[in-house]
Amino acid sequence: MSVRAGETFDVVRAVTDIEALLAAPLPATGPTVAEGDPDTGEWTVTAGEGFRIVPLWEGGSLDGTHGTEWDDADEAAEAQLALLVAELESRWGAHQQVAVHVALLLEQDGEPVPALFQALLDEDCHGDLAVWGPVSGEGRWAGVSVGHSDGDAPLLMAAVVSDRPIVAPDPPSWL
């Protein structure tokens, strides 16, 4: 769960959160660390060498949801992401699509996964990223995604900012 659980999606708030993320310092070195709210433990931010990831929105539980109800929830989340992507494209131009599933394949094979992608997987951010970059005077890259780790997990929209290009890792050797 994230601190965004139960909140209504708001594209203006999401853009404001991304702007704050772009302005925030990024760790130059060190391990990847996920932080939670001190009272609830709900995920608030993950930071690692050169990047930060934050939740922007979290949908309700999909436990026991099937068929059209599940499809409707997925379509609604994708529509919210499309609104956010359109707003960011009006600021930064067209985005690039970056596949996250390649990192999942690497993880499943026991192969090394780049820290940024491992952090996304660790927070159940399995959706492909819409990425822009560089988008700031400091050469930062930004990305947004929506997805979940399995059919019952809540859909989660997240933003990532990195001080280096956000590109998909090389696929496993067998692919």
N, CA, C and O atoms as a DFTB+ gen file, in Angstrom:
700 C
 N C O
     1  1       0.842      -1.183       0.000
     2  2       0.000       0.000       0.000
     3  2       0.888       1.249       0.000
     4  3       2.007       1.253       0.513
     5  1       0.344       2.288      -0.590
     6  2       1.061       3.558      -0.612
     7  2       0.250       4.616       0.114
     8  3      -0.916       4.406       0.449
     9  1       0.878       5.742       0.349
    10  2       0.182       6.849       1.009
    11  2      -0.917       7.422       0.135
    12  3      -1.720       8.220       0.619
    13  1      -0.984       7.048      -1.124
    14  2      -2.003       7.554      -2.054
    15  2      -3.251       6.676      -2.082
    16  3      -4.200       6.991      -2.801
    17  1      -3.275       5.586      -1.321
    18  2      -4.438       4.696      -1.302
    19  2      -5.672       5.480      -0.852
    20  3      -5.637       6.210       0.138
    21  1      -6.743       5.315      -1.590
    22  2      -8.004       5.953      -1.228
    23  2      -8.188       7.368      -1.744
    24  3      -9.278       7.928      -1.626
    25  1      -7.140       7.961      -2.317
    26  2      -7.261       9.321      -2.851
    27  2      -7.857       9.283      -4.260
    28  3      -7.633       8.341      -5.020
    29  1      -8.600      10.303      -4.583
    30  2      -9.111      10.470      -5.937
    31  2      -7.976      10.994      -6.810
    32  3      -7.206      11.855      -6.385
    33  1      -7.875      10.473      -8.030
    34  2      -6.826      10.948      -8.924
    35  2      -7.088      12.401      -9.299
    36  3      -8.218      12.785      -9.601
    37  1      -6.025      13.203      -9.273
    38  2      -6.092      14.619      -9.631
    39  2      -4.862      14.928     -10.473
    40  3      -3.740      14.914      -9.968
    41  1      -5.072      15.211     -11.768
    42  2      -3.953      15.431     -12.684
    43  2      -3.131      16.651     -12.273
    44  3      -1.911      16.648     -12.437
    45  1      -3.774      17.694     -11.742
    46  2      -3.038      18.889     -11.313
    47  2      -2.113      18.545     -10.150
    48  3      -0.956      18.965     -10.132
    49  1      -2.616      17.785      -9.179
    50  2      -1.785      17.371      -8.037
    51  2      -0.646      16.483      -8.518
    52  3       0.483      16.605      -8.043
    53  1      -0.943      15.580      -9.469
    54  2       0.096      14.682      -9.971
    55  2       1.220      15.478     -10.648
    56  3       2.398      15.191     -10.434
    57  1       0.859      16.471     -11.458
    58  2       1.875      17.302     -12.112
    59  2       2.681      18.067     -11.065
    60  3       3.902      18.176     -11.175
    61  1       2.001      18.595     -10.053
    62  2       2.688      19.312      -8.974
    63  2       3.669      18.384      -8.256
    64  3       4.788      18.786      -7.934
    65  1       3.246      17.141      -8.006
    66  2       4.136      16.162      -7.360
    67  2       5.356      15.872      -8.238
    68  3       6.467      15.731      -7.727
    69  1       5.156      15.782      -9.549
    70  2       6.274      15.515     -10.458
    71  2       7.216      16.710     -10.497
    72  3       8.434      16.532     -10.509
    73  1       6.676      17.919     -10.517
    74  2       7.529      19.114     -10.489
    75  2       8.360      19.154      -9.206
    76  3       9.541      19.499      -9.244
    77  1       7.754      18.804      -8.076
    78  2       8.494      18.762      -6.806
    79  2       9.579      17.684      -6.864
    80  3      10.684      17.879      -6.359
    81  1       9.261      16.567      -7.472
    82  2      10.226      15.484      -7.609
    83  2      11.409      15.918      -8.474
    84  3      12.557      15.587      -8.176
    85  1      11.125      16.655      -9.539
    86  2      12.204      17.167     -10.397
    87  2      13.122      18.129      -9.648
    88  3      14.320      18.192      -9.925
    89  1      12.561      18.876      -8.700
    90  2      13.343      19.862      -7.954
    91  2      14.061      19.264      -6.745
    92  3      14.968      19.888      -6.195
    93  1      13.668      18.074      -6.334
    94  2      14.240      17.450      -5.133
    95  2      15.645      16.928      -5.410
    96  3      15.960      16.546      -6.537
    97  1      16.485      16.913      -4.379
    98  2      17.820      16.337      -4.569
    99  2      17.731      14.832      -4.820
   100  3      16.850      14.150      -4.296
   101  1      18.649      14.338      -5.623
   102  2      18.744      12.907      -5.897
   103  2      20.012      12.374      -5.251
   104  3      21.051      13.032      -5.294
   105  1      19.941      11.190      -4.652
   106  2      21.148      10.632      -4.049
   107  2      22.235      10.394      -5.102
   108  3      21.961       9.819      -6.155
   109  1      23.438      10.826      -4.826
   110  2      24.548      10.624      -5.763
   111  2      25.077       9.193      -5.692
   112  3      25.543       8.645      -6.691
   113  1      25.002       8.601      -4.515
   114  2      25.497       7.241      -4.297
   115  2      24.617       6.574      -3.254
   116  3      23.666       7.160      -2.737
   117  1      24.962       5.348      -2.970
   118  2      24.297       4.649      -1.880
   119  2      23.298       3.617      -2.341
   120  3      23.006       3.493      -3.530
   121  1      22.775       2.875      -1.373
   122  2      21.823       1.818      -1.694
   123  2      20.439       2.395      -2.000
   124  3      20.160       3.558      -1.710
   125  1      19.595       1.576      -2.579
   126  2      18.201       1.941      -2.807
   127  2      17.434       1.719      -1.516
   128  3      17.516       0.653      -0.904
   129  1      16.683       2.742      -1.107
   130  2      15.944       2.680       0.154
   131  2      14.507       3.125      -0.087
   132  3      14.258       4.198      -0.637
   133  1      13.568       2.285       0.333
   134  2      12.145       2.637       0.291
   135  2      11.745       3.155       1.663
   136  3      12.109       2.582       2.690
   137  1      10.992       4.247       1.664
   138  2      10.540       4.827       2.918
   139  2       9.034       4.742       3.017
   140  3       8.329       4.748       2.008
   141  1       8.544       4.662       4.247
   142  2       7.114       4.615       4.501
   143  2       6.695       5.694       5.463
   144  3       7.517       6.280       6.168
   145  1       5.401       5.947       5.482
   146  2       4.833       6.893       6.432
   147  2       5.150       6.408       7.845
   148  3       4.973       5.225       8.136
   149  1       5.616       7.298       8.735
   150  2       6.005       6.857      10.076
   151  2       4.860       6.231      10.872
   152  3       5.099       5.383      11.731
   153  1       3.628       6.637      10.599
   154  2       2.488       6.112      11.359
   155  2       1.903       4.848      10.748
   156  3       1.547       3.919      11.472
   157  1       1.799       4.804       9.429
   158  2       1.107       3.682       8.779
   159  2       2.040       2.704       8.088
   160  3       1.655       1.564       7.825
   161  1       3.266       3.133       7.790
   162  2       4.194       2.291       7.054
   163  2       3.929       2.254       5.563
   164  3       4.652       1.584       4.825
   165  1       2.897       2.969       5.099
   166  2       2.573       2.977       3.680
   167  2       3.678       3.663       2.888
   168  3       4.239       4.666       3.329
   169  1       3.985       3.115       1.714
   170  2       5.078       3.583       0.878
   171  2       4.908       5.053       0.507
   172  3       3.839       5.476       0.068
   173  1       5.996       5.836       0.692
   174  2       6.000       7.264       0.353
   175  2       7.002       7.605      -0.744
   176  3       6.710       8.435      -1.605
   177  1       8.171       6.985      -0.728
   178  2       9.215       7.295      -1.700
   179  2      10.262       6.186      -1.673
   180  3      10.513       5.560      -0.644
   181  1      10.858       5.969      -2.834
   182  2      12.035       5.107      -2.933
   183  2      13.115       5.938      -3.593
   184  3      12.878       6.581      -4.616
   185  1      14.309       5.925      -3.004
   186  2      15.428       6.682      -3.558
   187  2      16.631       5.756      -3.677
   188  3      16.896       4.926      -2.808
   189  1      17.341       5.926      -4.771
   190  2      18.552       5.167      -5.007
   191  2      19.536       6.039      -5.774
   192  3      19.274       7.214      -6.030
   193  1      20.648       5.463      -6.128
   194  2      21.699       6.217      -6.798
   195  2      21.165       6.877      -8.071
   196  3      20.949       6.218      -9.088
   197  1      20.959       8.199      -7.988
   198  2      20.546       8.984      -9.137
   199  2      19.062       9.006      -9.435
   200  3      18.670       9.515     -10.484
   201  1      18.204       8.469      -8.549
   202  2      16.774       8.461      -8.854
   203  2      15.900       8.533      -7.594
   204  3      16.336       8.252      -6.478
   205  1      14.647       8.923      -7.837
   206  2      13.579       8.883      -6.828
   207  2      12.310       8.410      -7.518
   208  3      12.060       8.739      -8.677
   209  1      11.509       7.633      -6.791
   210  2      10.220       7.154      -7.270
   211  2       9.183       7.479      -6.199
   212  3       9.419       7.252      -5.012
   213  1       8.030       8.014      -6.621
   214  2       6.947       8.309      -5.668
   215  2       5.622       7.807      -6.225
   216  3       5.423       7.766      -7.439
   217  1       4.712       7.422      -5.322
   218  2       3.370       7.076      -5.778
   219  2       2.586       8.350      -6.078
   220  3       2.693       9.339      -5.354
   221  1       1.797       8.317      -7.151
   222  2       0.943       9.448      -7.502
   223  2      -0.525       9.158      -7.208
   224  3      -1.296      10.071      -6.911
   225  1      -0.911       7.880      -7.291
   226  2      -2.299       7.469      -7.084
   227  2      -2.319       5.965      -6.885
   228  3      -1.510       5.242      -7.466
   229  1      -3.245       5.500      -6.062
   230  2      -3.431       4.063      -5.884
   231  2      -4.918       3.766      -5.880
   232  3      -5.685       4.379      -5.137
   233  1      -5.314       2.826      -6.712
   234  2      -6.713       2.426      -6.800
   235  2      -7.108       1.532      -5.637
   236  3      -6.288       1.183      -4.787
   237  1      -8.356       1.180      -5.620
   238  2      -8.873       0.303      -4.574
   239  2      -8.463      -1.141      -4.795
   240  3      -7.914      -1.500      -5.836
   241  1      -8.739      -1.949      -3.804
   242  2      -8.418      -3.366      -3.883
   243  2      -9.188      -4.016      -5.029
   244  3     -10.364      -3.724      -5.250
   245  1      -8.514      -4.889      -5.745
   246  2      -9.157      -5.650      -6.812
   247  2      -9.390      -7.093      -6.392
   248  3      -9.729      -7.943      -7.215
   249  1      -9.206      -7.363      -5.101
   250  2      -9.402      -8.710      -4.563
   251  2     -10.842      -9.148      -4.828
   252  3     -11.787      -8.483      -4.405
   253  1     -10.999     -10.248      -5.516
   254  2     -12.328     -10.760      -5.827
   255  2     -12.995     -10.078      -7.009
   256  3     -14.135     -10.404      -7.341
   257  1     -12.308      -9.132      -7.654
   258  2     -12.861      -8.429      -8.803
   259  2     -12.505      -9.199     -10.070
   260  3     -11.354      -9.589     -10.267
   261  1     -13.500      -9.413     -10.926
   262  2     -13.272     -10.175     -12.145
   263  2     -14.081      -9.578     -13.289
   264  3     -14.940      -8.722     -13.079
   265  1     -13.796     -10.038     -14.490
   266  2     -14.599      -9.687     -15.653
   267  2     -14.637      -8.210     -15.943
   268  3     -13.614      -7.528     -15.891
   269  1     -15.829      -7.716     -16.252
   270  2     -15.969      -6.325     -16.677
   271  2     -15.620      -5.342     -15.569
   272  3     -15.135      -4.246     -15.847
   273  1     -15.859      -5.717     -14.323
   274  2     -15.513      -4.815     -13.211
   275  2     -13.996      -4.603     -13.147
   276  3     -13.532      -3.483     -12.930
   277  1     -13.226      -5.682     -13.338
   278  2     -11.766      -5.581     -13.351
   279  2     -11.322      -4.788     -14.572
   280  3     -10.459      -3.916     -14.471
   281  1     -11.916      -5.093     -15.733
   282  2     -11.579      -4.361     -16.956
   283  2     -11.870      -2.873     -16.814
   284  3     -11.082      -2.037     -17.258
   285  1     -12.999      -2.542     -16.197
   286  2     -13.366      -1.133     -16.000
   287  2     -12.345      -0.413     -15.128
   288  3     -11.976       0.726     -15.417
   289  1     -11.884      -1.074     -14.057
   290  2     -10.882      -0.462     -13.174
   291  2      -9.580      -0.236     -13.928
   292  3      -8.954       0.816     -13.790
   293  1      -9.169      -1.221     -14.727
   294  2      -7.940      -1.105     -15.507
   295  2      -8.062       0.015     -16.544
   296  3      -7.140       0.815     -16.702
   297  1      -9.178       0.074     -17.241
   298  2      -9.392       1.119     -18.247
   299  2      -9.430       2.506     -17.621
   300  3      -8.918       3.465     -18.197
   301  1     -10.041       2.615     -16.432
   302  2     -10.099       3.914     -15.745
   303  2      -8.691       4.372     -15.358
   304  3      -8.356       5.548     -15.510
   305  1      -7.870       3.451     -14.862
   306  2      -6.496       3.802     -14.487
   307  2      -5.688       4.210     -15.718
   308  3      -4.928       5.177     -15.669
   309  1      -5.848       3.483     -16.811
   310  2      -5.140       3.829     -18.045
   311  2      -5.604       5.187     -18.573
   312  3      -4.797       5.943     -19.115
   313  1      -6.884       5.506     -18.422
   314  2      -7.399       6.818     -18.852
   315  2      -6.804       7.937     -17.998
   316  3      -6.491       9.010     -18.513
   317  1      -6.647       7.695     -16.711
   318  2      -6.021       8.686     -15.827
   319  2      -4.568       8.907     -16.231
   320  3      -4.095      10.043     -16.277
   321  1      -3.866       7.816     -16.524
   322  2      -2.483       7.941     -16.974
   323  2      -2.433       8.712     -18.290
   324  3      -1.549       9.547     -18.482
   325  1      -3.363       8.445     -19.190
   326  2      -3.392       9.147     -20.478
   327  2      -3.589      10.648     -20.278
   328  3      -2.988      11.447     -20.995
   329  1      -4.424      11.042     -19.313
   330  2      -4.594      12.470     -18.997
   331  2      -3.286      13.082     -18.531
   332  3      -2.912      14.172     -18.965
   333  1      -2.590      12.378     -17.646
   334  2      -1.321      12.875     -17.131
   335  2      -0.276      12.945     -18.246
   336  3       0.450      13.934     -18.354
   337  1      -0.197      11.917     -19.062
   338  2       0.766      11.907     -20.165
   339  2       0.481      13.069     -21.117
   340  3       1.409      13.743     -21.564
   341  1      -0.786      13.307     -21.428
   342  2      -1.141      14.420     -22.320
   343  2      -0.701      15.755     -21.727
   344  3      -0.189      16.615     -22.444
   345  1      -0.899      15.930     -20.425
   346  2      -0.481      17.178     -19.774
   347  2       1.041      17.318     -19.820
   348  3       1.552      18.402     -20.100
   349  1       1.759      16.246     -19.552
   350  2       3.223      16.311     -19.583
   351  2       3.736      16.501     -21.010
   352  3       4.738      17.185     -21.217
   353  1       3.067      15.909     -21.990
   354  2       3.464      16.124     -23.378
   355  2       3.261      17.576     -23.799
   356  3       4.009      18.087     -24.633
   357  1       2.260      18.245     -23.234
   358  2       2.055      19.657     -23.559
   359  2       3.198      20.516     -23.028
   360  3       3.427      21.621     -23.521
   361  1       3.905      20.019     -22.039
   362  2       5.037      20.734     -21.447
   363  2       6.367      20.314     -22.076
   364  3       7.227      21.153     -22.344
   365  1       6.529      18.998     -22.309
   366  2       7.830      18.452     -22.662
   367  2       7.896      17.801     -24.038
   368  3       8.970      17.364     -24.453
   369  1       6.797      17.727     -24.745
   370  2       6.783      17.064     -26.041
   371  2       6.481      15.580     -25.912
   372  3       6.111      15.089     -24.846
   373  1       6.648      14.889     -27.017
   374  2       6.318      13.460     -27.080
   375  2       7.189      12.642     -26.128
   376  3       8.347      12.975     -25.875
   377  1       6.607      11.575     -25.613
   378  2       7.329      10.685     -24.704
   379  2       7.835       9.456     -25.445
   380  3       7.438       9.176     -26.576
   381  1       8.717       8.738     -24.777
   382  2       9.185       7.436     -25.255
   383  2       8.587       6.387     -24.330
   384  3       8.452       6.614     -23.128
   385  1       8.230       5.245     -24.889
   386  2       7.716       4.141     -24.081
   387  2       8.894       3.262     -23.669
   388  3       9.687       2.851     -24.516
   389  1       9.013       2.973     -22.379
   390  2      10.099       2.138     -21.862
   391  2       9.486       0.934     -21.158
   392  3       8.741       1.080     -20.189
   393  1       9.805      -0.248     -21.654
   394  2       9.239      -1.490     -21.129
   395  2       9.849      -1.837     -19.773
   396  3      11.068      -1.819     -19.602
   397  1       8.993      -2.147     -18.828
   398  2       9.439      -2.577     -17.504
   399  2       9.459      -4.108     -17.421
   400  3      10.172      -4.672     -16.591
   401  1       8.686      -4.779     -18.272
   402  2       8.612      -6.238     -18.193
   403  2       9.962      -6.913     -18.455
   404  3      10.183      -8.040     -18.010
   405  1      10.860      -6.241     -19.169
   406  2      12.194      -6.804     -19.399
   407  2      12.906      -6.995     -18.054
   408  3      13.573      -8.007     -17.840
   409  1      12.764      -6.031     -17.163
   410  2      13.370      -6.147     -15.831
   411  2      12.770      -7.319     -15.061
   412  3      13.474      -8.016     -14.330
   413  1      11.473      -7.530     -15.228
   414  2      10.810      -8.651     -14.569
   415  2      11.369      -9.985     -15.074
   416  3      11.582     -10.912     -14.294
   417  1      11.602     -10.069     -16.377
   418  2      12.198     -11.288     -16.941
   419  2      13.598     -11.521     -16.373
   420  3      13.956     -12.647     -16.028
   421  1      14.383     -10.452     -16.280
   422  2      15.727     -10.573     -15.703
   423  2      15.648     -11.056     -14.265
   424  3      16.381     -11.961     -13.865
   425  1      14.752     -10.446     -13.486
   426  2      14.595     -10.823     -12.077
   427  2      14.211     -12.296     -11.952
   428  3      14.762     -13.019     -11.122
   429  1      13.270     -12.732     -12.777
   430  2      12.824     -14.127     -12.724
   431  2      13.935     -15.098     -13.102
   432  3      13.953     -16.237     -12.636
   433  1      14.870     -14.645     -13.952
   434  2      16.002     -15.480     -14.353
   435  2      17.164     -15.408     -13.368
   436  3      18.162     -16.110     -13.535
   437  1      17.045     -14.571     -12.350
   438  2      18.133     -14.411     -11.402
   439  2      19.277     -13.582     -11.932
   440  3      20.373     -13.601     -11.373
   441  1      19.031     -12.845     -13.020
   442  2      20.057     -11.984     -13.597
   443  2      19.989     -10.604     -12.943
   444  3      18.945     -10.234     -12.404
   445  1      21.079      -9.840     -12.979
   446  2      21.082      -8.508     -12.370
   447  2      20.059      -7.587     -13.033
   448  3      19.893      -7.585     -14.253
   449  1      19.391      -6.815     -12.204
   450  2      18.408      -5.831     -12.664
   451  2      18.922      -4.452     -12.255
   452  3      19.287      -4.267     -11.093
   453  1      18.965      -3.483     -13.163
   454  2      19.394      -2.130     -12.788
   455  2      18.577      -1.619     -11.595
   456  3      17.382      -1.893     -11.486
   457  1      19.231      -0.884     -10.716
   458  2      18.621      -0.461      -9.452
   459  2      17.288       0.256      -9.627
   460  3      16.349      -0.010      -8.877
   461  1      17.184       1.151     -10.593
   462  2      15.931       1.878     -10.806
   463  2      14.803       0.910     -11.127
   464  3      13.707       1.036     -10.580
   465  1      15.055      -0.049     -12.003
   466  2      14.022      -1.005     -12.389
   467  2      13.725      -1.985     -11.264
   468  3      12.575      -2.394     -11.102
   469  1      14.726      -2.373     -10.483
   470  2      14.474      -3.236      -9.331
   471  2      13.587      -2.515      -8.324
   472  3      12.690      -3.117      -7.733
   473  1      13.841      -1.226      -8.132
   474  2      13.013      -0.440      -7.201
   475  2      11.571      -0.365      -7.700
   476  3      10.640      -0.464      -6.901
   477  1      11.370      -0.191      -9.011
   478  2      10.010      -0.189      -9.562
   479  2       9.327      -1.527      -9.300
   480  3       8.178      -1.558      -8.857
   481  1      10.014      -2.619      -9.566
   482  2       9.431      -3.940      -9.332
   483  2       9.130      -4.155      -7.854
   484  3       8.093      -4.722      -7.508
   485  1      10.026      -3.707      -6.982
   486  2       9.833      -3.887      -5.539
   487  2       8.594      -3.167      -5.021
   488  3       8.011      -3.578      -4.018
   489  1       8.190      -2.097      -5.696
   490  2       6.994      -1.346      -5.275
   491  2       5.776      -1.701      -6.122
   492  3       4.779      -0.978      -6.108
   493  1       5.849      -2.807      -6.857
   494  2       4.751      -3.290      -7.703
   495  2       4.412      -2.336      -8.831
   496  3       3.269      -2.293      -9.286
   497  1       5.390      -1.571      -9.287
   498  2       5.213      -0.665     -10.426
   499  2       5.630      -1.411     -11.683
   500  3       6.722      -1.193     -12.208
   501  1       4.766      -2.287     -12.160
   502  2       5.105      -3.157     -13.281
   503  2       4.667      -2.596     -14.623
   504  3       4.959      -3.198     -15.656
   505  1       3.978      -1.465     -14.641
   506  2       3.525      -0.877     -15.899
   507  2       4.666      -0.231     -16.664
   508  3       5.613       0.286     -16.071
   509  1       4.566      -0.265     -17.996
   510  2       5.572       0.400     -18.822
   511  2       5.590       1.895     -18.523
   512  3       4.567       2.483     -18.171
   513  1       6.751       2.492     -18.665
   514  2       6.947       3.908     -18.367
   515  2       6.776       4.770     -19.613
   516  3       7.265       4.424     -20.689
   517  1       6.082       5.888     -19.461
   518  2       6.117       6.972     -20.437
   519  2       7.239       7.877     -19.950
   520  3       7.181       8.381     -18.829
   521  1       8.269       8.091     -20.781
   522  2       9.499       8.765     -20.341
   523  2       9.790       9.983     -21.210
   524  3       9.608       9.965     -22.427
   525  1      10.247      11.040     -20.545
   526  2      10.720      12.260     -21.217
   527  2      12.119      12.566     -20.705
   528  3      12.441      12.288     -19.550
   529  1      12.936      13.134     -21.559
   530  2      14.211      13.546     -21.044
   531  2      15.175      14.013     -22.107
   532  3      15.085      13.659     -23.283
   533  1      16.091      14.817     -21.642
   534  2      16.061      15.493     -20.339
   535  2      15.008      16.602     -20.326
   536  3      14.737      17.234     -21.347
   537  1      14.424      16.820     -19.147
   538  2      13.325      17.780     -19.024
   539  2      13.651      18.969     -18.133
   540  3      12.810      19.848     -17.945
   541  1      14.834      19.008     -17.595
   542  2      15.191      20.125     -16.717
   543  2      16.588      20.612     -17.057
   544  3      17.343      19.943     -17.762
   545  1      16.917      21.786     -16.546
   546  2      18.244      22.343     -16.750
   547  2      19.336      21.483     -16.151
   548  3      20.507      21.617     -16.505
   549  1      18.949      20.592     -15.238
   550  2      19.924      19.696     -14.608
   551  2      20.043      18.372     -15.349
   552  3      20.721      17.457     -14.881
   553  1      19.389      18.262     -16.503
   554  2      19.488      17.047     -17.302
   555  2      18.716      15.868     -16.742
   556  3      19.092      14.718     -16.971
   557  1      17.660      16.130     -16.023
   558  2      16.897      15.042     -15.422
   559  2      15.880      14.455     -16.393
   560  3      15.371      15.128     -17.289
   561  1      15.613      13.195     -16.180
   562  2      14.629      12.450     -16.945
   563  2      13.446      12.155     -16.023
   564  3      13.622      11.973     -14.818
   565  1      12.246      12.109     -16.592
   566  2      11.040      11.827     -15.813
   567  2      10.224      10.753     -16.511
   568  3      10.210      10.660     -17.738
   569  1       9.544       9.944     -15.708
   570  2       8.677       8.914     -16.255
   571  2       7.481       8.680     -15.363
   572  3       7.534       8.923     -14.157
   573  1       6.402       8.207     -15.960
   574  2       5.195       7.851     -15.221
   575  2       4.673       6.515     -15.733
   576  3       4.867       6.163     -16.896
   577  1       4.012       5.781     -14.855
   578  2       3.425       4.505     -15.250
   579  2       2.230       4.192     -14.363
   580  3       2.041       4.786     -13.302
   581  1       1.435       3.249     -14.827
   582  2       0.370       2.689     -13.996
   583  2       0.363       1.191     -14.255
   584  3       0.519       0.739     -15.389
   585  1       0.182       0.446     -13.205
   586  2       0.151      -1.003     -13.325
   587  2       0.076      -1.634     -11.956
   588  3      -0.115      -0.952     -10.949
   589  1       0.229      -2.949     -11.928
   590  2       0.237      -3.676     -10.665
   591  2       0.936      -5.003     -10.863
   592  3       1.230      -5.407     -11.988
   593  1       1.198      -5.670      -9.759
   594  2       2.005      -6.879      -9.834
   595  2       1.183      -8.132     -10.111
   596  3       1.716      -9.116     -10.623
   597  1      -0.091      -8.112      -9.784
   598  2      -0.944      -9.258     -10.103
   599  2      -2.387      -8.795     -10.178
   600  3      -2.691      -7.638      -9.888
   601  1      -3.259      -9.684     -10.562
   602  2      -4.649      -9.323     -10.813
   603  2      -5.421      -8.793      -9.625
   604  3      -6.405      -8.076      -9.809
   605  1      -5.006      -9.122      -8.404
   606  2      -5.727      -8.670      -7.221
   607  2      -5.127      -7.422      -6.592
   608  3      -5.794      -6.742      -5.812
   609  1      -3.875      -7.113      -6.922
   610  2      -3.202      -5.951      -6.316
   611  2      -3.832      -4.662      -6.831
   612  3      -4.280      -4.610      -7.976
   613  1      -3.873      -3.632      -6.007
   614  2      -4.395      -2.349      -6.488
   615  2      -3.538      -1.802      -7.622
   616  3      -2.325      -2.010      -7.657
   617  1      -4.180      -1.106      -8.539
   618  2      -3.438      -0.401      -9.584
   619  2      -2.710       0.768      -8.945
   620  3      -3.255       1.447      -8.075
   621  1      -1.482       0.999      -9.376
   622  2      -0.640       2.022      -8.780
   623  2      -0.033       2.888      -9.874
   624  3       0.585       2.379     -10.808
   625  1      -0.214       4.205      -9.753
   626  2       0.436       5.145     -10.662
   627  2       1.621       5.740      -9.917
   628  3       1.499       6.179      -8.773
   629  1       2.767       5.746     -10.585
   630  2       3.981       6.248      -9.953
   631  2       4.736       7.151     -10.914
   632  3       4.552       7.093     -12.130
   633  1       5.590       7.984     -10.337
   634  2       6.482       8.851     -11.109
   635  2       7.912       8.556     -10.682
   636  3       8.184       8.243      -9.523
   637  1       8.814       8.662     -11.642
   638  2      10.236       8.483     -11.381
   639  2      10.986       9.657     -12.000
   640  3      10.645      10.131     -13.083
   641  1      12.003      10.110     -11.297
   642  2      12.918      11.113     -11.821
   643  2      14.324      10.554     -11.658
   644  3      14.662       9.979     -10.623
   645  1      15.140      10.733     -12.698
   646  2      16.495      10.199     -12.695
   647  2      17.458      11.239     -13.252
   648  3      17.085      12.069     -14.081
   649  1      18.695      11.183     -12.788
   650  2      19.705      12.093     -13.320
   651  2      20.444      11.478     -14.511
   652  3      21.435      12.032     -14.986
   653  1      19.961      10.348     -14.981
   654  2      20.524       9.697     -16.166
   655  2      19.377       9.178     -17.038
   656  3      18.252       9.052     -16.554
   657  1      19.636       8.879     -18.294
   658  2      18.566       8.411     -19.168
   659  2      17.855       7.181     -18.606
   660  3      18.482       6.284     -18.042
   661  1      16.545       7.161     -18.772
   662  2      15.735       6.019     -18.361
   663  2      15.486       5.182     -19.610
   664  3      14.668       5.535     -20.460
   665  1      16.193       4.086     -19.704
   666  2      16.067       3.177     -20.846
   667  2      15.904       1.761     -20.309
   668  3      16.423       1.420     -19.246
   669  1      15.180       0.951     -21.056
   670  2      14.955      -0.440     -20.636
   671  2      16.284      -1.186     -20.570
   672  3      17.175      -0.961     -21.390
   673  1      16.406      -2.070     -19.592
   674  2      17.629      -2.871     -19.540
   675  2      17.682      -3.837     -20.720
   676  3      16.666      -4.126     -21.352
   677  1      18.882      -4.326     -21.004
   678  2      19.028      -5.340     -22.043
   679  2      18.250      -6.584     -21.630
   680  3      18.236      -6.942     -20.452
   681  1      17.605      -7.241     -22.583
   682  2      16.802      -8.426     -22.242
   683  2      17.692      -9.597     -21.832
   684  3      18.901      -9.588     -22.063
   685  1      17.070     -10.607     -21.218
   686  2      17.844     -11.797     -20.859
   687  2      18.482     -12.419     -22.094
   688  3      18.002     -12.237     -23.213
   689  1      19.551     -13.142     -21.884
   690  2      20.310     -13.712     -23.008
   691  2      19.494     -14.701     -23.819
   692  3      19.751     -14.859     -25.013
   693  1      18.538     -15.360     -23.228
   694  2      17.728     -16.361     -23.949
   695  2      16.652     -15.742     -24.834
   696  3      16.083     -16.433     -25.679
   697  1      16.364     -14.467     -24.660
   698  2      15.288     -13.830     -25.417
   699  2      15.724     -13.389     -26.800
   700  3      14.923     -12.837     -27.553
